[in-house]
């Protein structure tokens, strides 16, 4: 589809602006390691973009915020306290939280409340983030190893890994259900509490966890390491790369490489599609980690892994709404019509695909990436929330005659409830990007206000898209500036 776009150039002296994002942000002092690659599109601080009223996105964000306040941190902390030998403060929630993946929801919750605070400045959410970080620190101190978690039998699981005793059946590692997956969620939540909620203590806790990871996997042989990676391990490579970027300590970059496998990532590096028959959400985070490592190191292999995976998934394994997989697995490329089911399009997968897309867009803004992001955000992520009560879908089914099934407030807590907590508080993160030449990319037609602090300009976008096919931009400037606006029609989707 051909779209109109604007290129906006505002000729002012640049000022420092801090940002909260893993996608490159200009002059963010919290990252000691700067991108080694040219960045063509910079993200904005979540707090610089406000969603306005009368928008389905603002409605979804409000519903999600209300749900986050219904949840009790002490109930999410139940097994963290118990496993640390501390008194529990609340009854455990149902669903996966009372099963083997216990603890993953708290990681997502910590990310979500931190992001909502960054977006709105609402101190209630910061207080929740700060409380959780303090409680995790208490648990970490009680355990004395640097580890903190809520997984059943976790000491035995990881103790055996450290000894090189590794048994895995795909989602099982030494008798535990994808334990590295949960570790990743907790570590990511802590990093987000640092970046989005400004909690320095969270960084200290997650660094100690990273050191524990080094102790656990640092002495594995190559055979043992690869055997361990047969079990889903989430985005461990990604979070460790981010800790490297924040601290500047090379050991965390080296450690992130310990979570690069060969049977998927090695194939992608050779531009071979490894996904037929593979569990989709196990593998999308691997490409995100490769993308982050490419930004930080400039190593071409990481770029190939990330970009080839994105093209493969978008062009050969994604349905019309932007989601992928049926019953969580990918099939033969290009044969999606044969795989319409009650369980197409797991929402977690698209949560992760949008993360990957943001990285790739920052390197090379293209219409293709922006169109995919828009399609998946509107038709899958927004559509995965119940607009009446804010509950989330695990799958968005596409077979004729199927219907959506939404989560329960307190007794589901699947992976897609976890990612769902984050999905609907961060709609502001990809509406606008700053171009490397000082211009502005406007990627999404979402009613919003951008406070472009660096330029001293506020831009209000007014639109009812997709009900109408146009948007209106209103500019407010602190002082007289030269504004150059050129309108073109071509195959680019940016401003």
N, C-alpha and C positions, 0 to 999 in steps of 0.2 A: 504494500500500500504506500502511495506517495503522500507525504505530508508537507505542510509548510513549516518553516522553522525560522527563528530569529538568531542572529549573532549580536550579543550585547557587549559593547566595549565601554568601560567606565574608566577614564583616565585620572587615577588618583594615586597618591603614594601608598604603598602597601603597609599594613600594620599587622602585628602579630595577633593571631587568633588561635586559641586552643580548640581542639576538637576531640570528639569521642568517636572513634571508628577504628576498625582494622584496615579498612581501605585507606590509602595514603591521605593524610591531612596536612596542609601546609604548616610548617614550623611548629609541630607539636613536640614540646620539650620533654614530654613523658616517655618518648621513644628515643633511646640513645642511638639506635641503629636506624639510619635513614634509608629510604629506597635506593637500591643500586641501579635501578632502571629508570628511564624517562617516564614521568607520570603526566598524562595528558588530561586527566579529569580528577579533581580533588573533591573529596566528600566535605559536606558541611557538618558542623556540630548539630546534634539533635536539638539542642536548645535554641538554635537559630532558626528553626522551621516550626511553625505552629499550624496545626490543622484548624480550619475554621468550621463554624457550625453548618448544619444542613448538608452534611456529607455522609455517605455510608461509611467512609473510613473513620471519620470522627466518631460516629455512632459506635462502630466496632471497637474503637479505642476506649471509649467511655465504658462500654460493657465489660471489656477485659479488665480495666482498672477496678471496677466494682467487684469483679470476681476475685482479683488478687487480694482485695481487702477482706473478702470473706474467708480466705484461707488463713490458717493459724500457723505461724512459723514453728511453734513448739511441736505441733503434730508432724510437720515435715522433718523436724529434727529428732523425732522419736528414736530411731535406730542409731543415729549419730551419737546421741547421749548414751544409749544402752551399750553400744559396742565399745565405747570409751570407759565404761564402768561408772558413769555418772547417773544420778537420778533422772528419770524421764520426767518431762513436764507436760506431756500431752499424749493422747491416744493416737496410735498410728492410723494413717489413712488407709483406705482400701485400694483395690486394684493392684497394680504392679508395685506400689509402695509397700504393701504387706507381703510381697513375693520376692523373687530373687533379684529384681532390678531396683531394689529400694535405694533411694538417695538421688536418683537422676532428677526427680521432680524438683527437689530443693535447689539443684544447680540451675535449672531453667527459671525457677521462681526468683532466685537471687539476680539472675540476668534481667528478668522482666521488670522487677521493681526498681532496679538501678537505671534501666533505660527509661522507664516512665518518669523517674525523678529528673533525669537529664532533659527530657522533653518538656516537662511542665514546671519543674522547680518545687513540686509538692513535697514538703518535708516529711510527711507521713510515710512516704515510700522510702526516703533515705533512712529514716529511723528503722524501718524494717530491715533494710539491707545491712545497716550497721549492727543491729542486734544479731542477725544471723552470722555475720562475720565474727563477732565476739564469741558467740557460742561455739562456732567451729574452731576458733582458737583455743577455747577451753578444752574441747575434745582432743585437739592436737597435743596440747600440753600434757593431758592425762595419759596419752598413749606413748609419748616419749620417742616415737620413731619418725615423726614428720608426717606420717599418714593420718588422714581423717576420712572416715567413710561410714556407710550404713549397709554394706552388703553382707548377707549371711555367710558365715565361715570365711570372711575375707582374710584373716590372718593366715589361715591354712592355705588358701588359694595362692596368695602372693608369696608366702613363705616358700612354698614349693617351687614357684617360678624362679625365685632368687637362687634356689639350689639346682636349677636346670631340670626340674621334674615338671614336665609339661604334657598334659593330656587335653586334647581339644576335639570336639565334634562339630565345629562350625559356630554355634552360639554358646558352647560350653567350654570353659577353661578351668581345668582342675575341679570340676563340680560346681562352678559358679556360672551364672547367666551373664555372659558378656561383661565381665567385671571392669575391663578397661573403658568400656563405653560409659559406665557410671562415673569412673574416676575423671574422665574427660569432662563430663557435665559439671561436676563439682568444681574442678579447676577453672573451667570457663566462667562459671558463675563468680568465682573469686576475682578473676581478671576483670570481668565486667564491673564488679563492685568498685574496683580500683579506678578503671577508666571512666565509667559513667557516673559513679556516685562519689568519687574522690576519696575513697577509703584506703588510706595508706596501709592499715593493718591487714587488709585483704591481700595486698601484694606480698607482705611478709609471710602470711600463711601459705599462699600458693607457691612461693619460692621453696619453702620447706617441703611441700608436697613434691615439687619437681626434684628436689634432692633425694627424696625417698624413691622416686621413680628411677633415678640413676642407680641407687643402691640395689634396686630390684632387678633391673634388666642390664646393668652395665657390664656384667661379667658373663653374659650368655654367649655361647658359641653361635656362629652364623646359622647352623642347623637348628639350634634351640630357638633362636630369635624368630626365624621364619616359621617354625612350627607354632610358636605362640601367636603369630599374626594370622593364623588360620581362623582364629576366633575374632569376631567383630570387636574393633577397638576404637570406634568413634573417631574423633578428630584429635587424637593424641599428638600427631605430628604438628597440627595447626596450633594448638594451645602452647606447646613447648617452643615453637618458633616465635610466637608472640611474647613469651617470657624472655626469650633471647633478645627480641627487639627492644623490650622495656629495660632490661638489665644491662645489655651489652656483653653478657657473659657467654663466650663461645661454647661452653659445655652444654648449654641448653639447645643450641642449634645442632650440635653433634647428637644430642639425645633425641631430638625430634627425628633425626634420620633413622634411629632405631625402630621407628614405627612406619617405615616405608617397606612395603612388601614387594614381591616379585611377580606373583601370579596375577595381579591386576595392574599395579603401577609399572612393573617391568614391561608388561605387554603394551600398555598405553604409551610408554616411551618409544616403542617400536611402531607406533601408530597402528596397532592391532586392537580391534574391538573385543574386549574380554567379557562383556556384560551379558550375552545370552546365557540364561540359566543362573545368573548371579543375583544375589540379594541387593536391591538397589541402594537402600539407605546405609548399608555397610560401606559402600564404596564412594558415594559422593563426597563425604568428608575427606577422603584421601586426596582428592583433586583440590579441595580447598587448601589443605596443608601444602600441597605442591605449589599452588598459586602464591601463597604467602611466602614460601621459601624463595620462589623466583624473585619476588619483589625485594627481598632482603639480601639476596646473593647474586642475582643475575645469571644463575646457572640455567643454561638453555634446556637441559633435560626436564627440569621442573616446569618450564613454560610449555613444553610439548605435552607433558602429562595433563596439565590443566586445560589447555586449549583443545587438545584432541578429545579429551573426555567430554568437554562441553559440547562440541560439535556433534559427537557421536550420540550423546543423550538427547540433545534438542532435535536433531534431524532424523534420528532412527529409532528412538525409544520413548518419545514423548507424545502424549495424546493432545487433542486440540486445546484443552484447557491449560496446557503447560505442565501437567503432572506426568508421572511415569510409573511404570510397573503395574502388574496385576497380581494380586495376592502377594505383594511385596517384591516380586521377582521380575526381572526383564526377560523377554523372550527373543525370538529371532528378530533381527533389525528389519524395520519397515513392514512388519506384519501385524500391526496393532489391531486391525479390524477383526482378526481372528482371536483376539484376546480381550474382548469386552466382557466384563464380569461385574459381580456385585462388589468387588474389592479392587477396583482400579484406583490409581492415583493416591498412594499413601501421602499424607500431607507433609510428613517429615522430609520426604525426598525433595519436595519443592521448596520448603524452608531452606534446605541446604543448597539447592540449585540456584536460588536467588543470591545467597551468599557468594557462591562461585561467580555468578554473573557480575556482581558488583566489582570484584577484583579485576576481571577481564575488561570490563568497561573502563576502568581507570587507566589501564594501559593503552587501550585503543578503542575510543568511543565509536560505535557503529550503530546503524539503524537496526541491524539484526539483533544485537544484544538488547537494545532498548525495547524493541518490539516483543522479544521473548519475555523480558521482565514484566512489561505491562500486561501481557496476556496471562502469565502465570499469577501475578499479583491479584488482578481483578477476578479472574475466572476460577482460580483454585484457592488461594489463600483467603481472600475476602469471603468467598463462597463456602469456606470450610467452617465458618462461625455461624451459629444460630443467632439471627438478628433479634430474637426475642429475649434470650437469656444469656447469650455470650458463650454457650458451650461449643465444643469443637468436634470436628469429624476426624476419625482415623483415616478413613478412605472417602473419596468423592467418587461414587460409582457412576459408570457411564453406560452400562447395559440397559437396554430398553426395559422399562417397568421397575427398575430399582429405585430405592429411596435412600436419603442420607440417614445415618444413625449418629446421634450426637452423644457426647460424653455425659456422665453424671458428675455433679459438682464435687463429690467427696469420695467416690468409690470406683473410679476408673483409673486415672493417672497412668495412661499409656504414654508411649513416647510422643505421640501427637498431641496429647494434652500438654506435655512439657513444652514442645516447640510452639504450640498454640498460645501459651502464655506470653511468649516473646513476639509472635507474629503480629499481634494486633496493637502493640504499644510502640511499634517502630515504623509506622507507615511514612513518617517524615524523612526517612533516611535516604531515599533515592529519587525524590522529586526534582532536586536541583543538584548540580555539580558545578564547581568552578573550573573553567578551562585553563590550560596552561598559558594561554595567551591573554588572560585577563577577562575573557568572555564568560558567558553563563550558559550551561546546558540545562534546559528544562525538559525533563524526560517523561513526566507523568502529569496528566490533567487532573489534579486533585486540589480542591479549594484549600489554600494555604497562604501563609505570610512568611516570606524569607527576610530575615534581618541580616543583610550582607554587611557585617560590621567592617570588614576590610575596606569596603568602598563607601561606607557611610550612606547606604541606600537600603530602603525597604521596598520589597516587591510583593504586592498582593495579587494572588491569582484567583479569579472568580470564574467558576465554571460549573455546569451541571452535567459534564461528560460522565457517562456515555449517552444520557438522554438528549444532549445537544452536541453538535460537532465542532464547537468553538470554545475558546477560552479568552478571558480579558485580563490584561496585566495593568496594574496601577502602580506607578513609581512615586516614591517619596524620598527626598534627598535632604541631608542635613545642611548642605551648602551647595552653591552652584557648581555643577560639574559638566563636563562635555560628555554627552550621551550619544553614541553612534548606534543606530538600529538599522540593520539591513534585513530585508525579508526576501527569501528565495524559495524556490520550489525545486527539490531534487530528491535524491534517495537517502538523505540524511534526516534524522529525527531530532536534532539537537538545536540548542539555542546559545 
